[in-house]
Amino acid sequence: MTIITAKRFTIDEYNRLAELGFFHEDDRVELIRGEIISMAAKGTLHSTFSRRLIRELSKLIVNRGTLQSQDPISINPDSEPEPDVAILQNKDDDYLNSHPTSQDVLLLIEIADSSLKYDQEVKLQLYAEAGISDYWIFNLIENCLETYNEPYQDLQGKFGYRRKVIYLPNETINLPCFPELALDLSKIFPG
């Protein structure tokens, strides 16, 4: 009996494939636990939501942190997800020498419609295992914001977050990394 195993890639191997032109410029892929995963296509609701969120966060954060959209976060040894939005610690070189790591992340945000289950299960566990303290999912299916914090590992070795709080589109939420800053969700959710 022959056992077939899939090739899992490290971050270095994945980046080398990109350098060699293995991926096309318009390919939407990310590395999750060694697997190259195709990302879901974005509809107009997702894109509009993303623009609104970035606009409002930019106004709030100004120079307090670095805002990044759909760019990689390196989680050693074998994951390089591309969350919809990330708030990072400021760095003198603006991450010129390497992608941000989980230690640089102040808040990760996914905008989810067709990817909701994946973001709630696979990415949530990955981010919790990486020690990312705050993770938000803008749930476009149920029209709410799911916030997760306090990563932990249970007795079976599974990672997750102790706290989940739901916010509605007419509410305001303080940014966990900058608690003095409040985000008005009505400016982001479609009215």
PyMOL commands that set and color helices and strands:
alter all, ss='L'
color gray80, all
select helices_A, chain A and resi 11-19+44-61+102-104+116-129+185-187
alter helices_A, ss='H'
color red, helices_A
select strands_A, chain A and resi 29-32+35-38+66-69+85-88+105-112+134-139+144-153+159-167+172-174+182-184
alter strands_A, ss='S'
color yellow, strands_A
deselect
rebuild
show_as cartoon
